[in-house]
């Protein structure tokens, strides 16, 4: 069963997924430079998956914000 997350939780997860993707892209770059193309491709695929998860969580955070505050993006009024 999937737990319902808040917008802030989705935002935090999106950031973590982006960081993981960056680490895997860095590893892919190292493997590619060493001409280890199979490992480079594998790390790139893992990075792609983390990027897709980050996009999903970012979209969910936006939906949560729109549902609770009536608009898709924050405005100057919220501060």
Steps between C-alpha positions, in 0.01 A plus 500: 500500500635840399513768766362842407780757514484875553634749249810558712571126514469473122728801461760344729483168315540680167817666627641170626426330168674783311806458723506124441468556125793741509716245683417230245569739210837579657581129526387446140735776389792338683427158349468652153834680537656165598340346186287270717195557283280227650527644851457852365176397329378326814566805718329721242188285509491514879542879485215521249274306736582732791432801277158363406419446869611857577272635228210293638549630854539858375173469311325354805631786716354747249164320501492504881576872504231573240240296690573666833575856394291534184784580260780303336790721607581698813440873487645798685197491732625184675784631709 
